[in-house]
């Protein structure tokens, strides 16, 4: 199904490499929203991630139209970014 979500995107050389729009909140798989996305980004930075001008890598929180599918484990996953 197509949805508009806030997702956390890892860009490598300007191309989205990895992305996520859902995460585990107190044992339940939920849409992360803007607050959850920024929280995840802060957690990554606290654990040592640094955006790199040289390698042209960065994490970004963006509202995008995405294709979401429910996996065999019942969790929703962002399969691809549409726009």
C-alpha positions in Angstrom: 0.0 0.0 0.0 1.2 3.6 -0.6 1.5 5.9 2.4 3.1 9.2 3.2 5.4 8.8 6.2 8.3 10.4 7.9 11.2 8.1 7.2 14.9 8.0 8.2 17.0 7.8 5.1 20.7 7.0 4.8 22.1 8.8 1.7 25.3 7.6 0.0 26.6 9.9 -2.7 23.2 11.5 -2.9 21.3 8.3 -3.5 19.0 6.8 -0.8 20.7 3.5 0.3 18.7 2.5 3.4 15.5 3.7 4.9 13.0 2.9 7.7 9.6 4.3 8.7 8.6 2.0 11.6 10.2 1.0 14.8 9.5 -1.0 18.0 7.8 1.1 20.7 7.2 -0.8 24.0 6.9 -4.1 22.1 4.6 -2.8 19.3 5.7 -2.1 15.8 4.6 1.5 14.9 5.1 4.3 12.5 7.9 6.5 13.8 6.7 9.9 12.8 8.9 13.0 12.9 9.6 12.8 16.6 10.6 9.2 16.4 12.8 9.8 13.3 14.7 12.7 15.0 15.1 10.5 18.1 16.6 7.7 16.1 18.9 10.1 14.3 20.1 11.5 17.7 20.7 7.9 18.9 22.8 7.2 15.9 24.9 10.3 16.5 25.3 9.4 20.2 26.6 6.0 19.2 29.3 7.4 16.9 27.7 8.1 13.5 29.0 11.3 11.9 27.8 12.7 8.5 30.8 12.7 6.1 31.5 15.4 3.5 34.3 13.3 2.1 32.4 10.0 1.7 29.2 12.0 1.0 27.0 10.1 3.5 24.3 11.5 5.7 21.1 10.5 7.6 18.0 12.6 6.9 14.4 12.7 8.3 12.0 13.4 5.4 8.3 13.1 4.7 8.1 10.9 1.6 5.5 8.9 -0.3 6.5 5.2 0.2 5.3 1.7 -0.6 4.7 -0.2 2.7 4.2 -4.0 2.9 3.5 -6.3 5.9 6.1 -9.0 6.3 5.6 -12.6 7.3 6.4 -11.5 10.9 3.5 -9.1 10.9 5.7 -6.0 10.9 5.2 -3.2 8.4 8.3 -2.4 6.3 9.0 0.4 3.8 9.8 -1.4 0.6 10.7 1.5 -1.6 10.5 5.3 -1.9 8.0 6.4 -4.6 9.0 10.1 -4.9 
